[in-house]
């Protein structure tokens, strides 16, 4: 690496480090607000909060790094052009690809970092995060139930207790359980106590009433199109118990907690264990997720080439250049939108998986073609390369 390469690379590396860490911290702050309630209202320590939300950082870096690579390369090279430094370098006989060499080195490091994140660190941290979140919602569900508060244990189980005695007995309990799809249950009880069970915490209720709304099919002989009816079933009880823990398993899975696509390695995504009984819909998602992890790091190189094509091509202007900057940003925003669309399509229909690779490879190839002077086009259709003005060269 020449002294000139080192000069440009130092500016790029310092800017990339600052922008990536700053943007990741901002995203972490916004996402961690979802968990601040566990500290403020439900008694978990701040250290647990930091460790839990810190497990999300690798996934943030994997998504942010290609974007910040583009932003840093574009703005550093535009600044070099505005300060006439690129003009002086071209006047010294330095070619386009020689000017691009530090940015390509930085983009290559970003690609390697993204592969390390996608293939190893993100699955490991996501698995730890999901396991910890599962434990908090299940094994620690007892501390999540606060007196005088409608406490949500998951998205479909709500517990309310009017107050708690010194011995831990809950008084004036309401439980709304919607875990069984289409048949929600509401339980009212005078008292109850949370005790550990084989599948997690269980609340034992005393002297209450169980209400369940059931959907009944049309009676035999009804005209076609007769809608199903509903019935409210009420059952009084002296003692009843309900599990607060959520199973966390896929239907038909008798093993451990069901792991989603983000928690699995590439091998597990492409060759899932038959014992997991993965549904066909998830198999399609797993395959699309594997290809997305393998292709998305290449966006760092592709976006870097787009930034170089934006900053290094076109006519030199003493003032302005805002249109080129805006065009490069619009191109990358469009590529991000197309990438999101293709990943969703591939998850639904695996025949669309090649579009993931097209979106990752084609923009970089087109940008490299533009940096090289658009070889193959007629000379009269090629844009003139940037030339230093007489006054600047002097």
Order of alpha helices (4+ residues) and beta strands (2+ residues): alpha-alpha-alpha-alpha-alpha-alpha-alpha-alpha-beta-beta-beta-beta-beta-beta-alpha-alpha-alpha-alpha-alpha-alpha
